Amino acid sequence: MRHRRHAVYAISVAAELSGTAVQNLRVYERRGLLAPERTEGGTRRYSEADVERLVRIRELLDAGLNLAGIGMVLDLEAENAQLRADRDEQQQWLRTAKIRPPKRRTPTPPR
């Protein structure tokens, strides 16, 4: 089974899979939106995760964002994913440790 971060696609294949042009992939790399792996000879190799990122870039372009805005959105999405992963890890730790977070108390109405 191939890992989704294993870089196997040449630039032309990645462009075709993501529905964009080869020159766009080079621009996205120059702008820091994408960082494909390189072979020893310097050839770009793209992973399944890279192709998914290219599709997301295309979606954001279609929604009217410019490349600077797309960079910000991608950064925020990555930060959000990391925060969710951290939260899930903490919740798993709490379940494993048999510690329960305090129950939320419903406020009593004033008398």
Buried (B, 14 or more C-beta within 10 A) or exposed (E): EEEEEEBEBBBEBBBBBBEBEBEBBBEBBEEEBBEBBEEEEEEBBBBBEBBEBBBBBBEBBEEEBEBEEBBEBBEEEEEEEEEEEEEEEEEEEEEEEEEEEEEEEEEEEEE
